[in-house]
Amino acid sequence: MTDVSILAYVPDPFAVQTSRFLIRKPSGERLHVNARELSDFPTPLLTYEMPALIDDLRRLKHPPPIHILDIGDALRLLVGRPKDEGGEKLWNIWPVLKRRFADKIDADLFERLALSRVSRPDPDELSRLLEAAGEALAALWESLASRLRHQGEYDRLTTVEWPLQSAFAYRQFRGVRVDAAGASALLERISAEKYAAYRRVAEHLNKSPTGLNYWNIQPHLNNTDVAYLMDLDPGGQLQSAFEMAATASPFAEAFVSLMKAGRDSSIVRRALGGSDRLFPIFHVMGTVSGRILVSDPYLQQLRRAYRSLVAAEPHHRLIYLDYAQFEPGVLAGLSGDAKLIAAYNDGDLYTALAEVLFGDGAQRPVAKRVFLAFSYGMTPDRIAIMLAGEAAANEREAYAAKIATFFEAFPHLACFRISQQDALRADGHVASLFGNRRLRTTTGEHLSLKEQRWALNQPVQSTASLIFKEALNGIIAEFGAEPVILPVHDAVLLQFPDDERFDGRAQRASEIMVERFSHRVPGVRARIKAGAFNE
């Protein structure tokens, strides 16, 4: 796929001037095309800032080409770093692309034009700049393709990531249908929940919590019952810790409720007073582990209680297919722990842990977080503090002992964690079963605590992401892109015509998901839960 055609474009987000598109073929031939001609282009087209292009084409009422590719994911695979380790700066397309222009002034001007930050020059000058951008993008892709091959990421990009890009470009163009009429009632429920949580958090902090989130809450924890969370990494790890601590901490429970209600509120508000469609952006390489992220709005983060917002097209029905215990299944296969594989194949590990810890299988959501926290390196003592609080010493010791005993049954799990840390120390990176490396940013014999955690987290989560993406590609290959509505972590929301073949199609999609799991993790029996999106 090195010989892709190149698309340079200047959008018209304010609908006051004509959008401009230039295609540079592998032969070097340049074609200035209109939106219809672009839409009909039959072979792969590589471009930049693809979400903006899709929005522009929707305004022009022309669908995206069937093979539209974003060079940004090539950069993300090469960078191999998350946002909080400087990844965002390194995968920004503009500094990299501008270095490929023959003239720096042209490069700076074209960036501002493409981002709609400057008035346009006359048509001839704009044509010249588009042609310069086409040459720069072609040169950049040639360089990136060589580096991807050397790093072992080229096949991952072209066979896994790029096929999904085209499919989700189509979904961004078509949008996701929502129940706009029911959005007001949902928002009333969310607002009541948010207000109640807001008052409880304010009472604990003795101040307004406006503007607080998982990234900036730690300086305010000193006088709460979760002050012991102040040394955790902010963001995702802290959020998971808060959700475990919510079983014993009134403050953590209130803060988690406030955060979730605030997120749900912002999503549902987008459906008010407009059409019956939302047009989210799909980031196929949304995280360093390769998870697909959906933004603007963050539909995949909507809680089940409010998922009735998403609606099927007329004469269609939704089906939600979810990998059960996805990460433990991947972890079992990668570690080769026969007892863990058997326990996974025979039952539900999360429910089993919930019964051990709480004597109640209904505590499965909390047990799930405990399982993953321990697997990725958190100690039983630290987890026990979150479950019991700092004050309840006897209860805390009991939790720690139960956690340790539960995981002692799987001796190869600890060995696998150590082997991944050794690999990170020796190679400077760890990866999935098929590319998607995460690179170490430090040197030396000793790994930081954060590095020790992601030394296991990356291969497990990125392999899970790989399996999920290959399953989506399999579903698309069989049914086309139209049925794929929304990826939700390890699950996918599909829609099929509401006819006598609905159950058969849903069953076949489930089978494809199982097949892709078995291909990457043989010996582990994947299970797919099928049901309604809001149950």
PyMOL commands that set and color helices and strands:
alter all, ss='L'
color gray80, all
select helices_A, chain A and resi 35-39+50-59+72-79+83-85+87-90+93-98+104-114+123-151+154-174+180-205+218-220+227-229+236-245+250-269+299-301+304-309+326-335+338-346+349-358+361-375+380-388+393-408+411-427+449-479+502-520
alter helices_A, ss='H'
color red, helices_A
select strands_A, chain A and resi 5-10+20-24+30-33+45-47+68-70+176-177+277-278+281-283+293-295+316-323+429-430+438-439+484-488+491-497+528-531
alter strands_A, ss='S'
color yellow, strands_A
deselect
rebuild
show_as cartoon
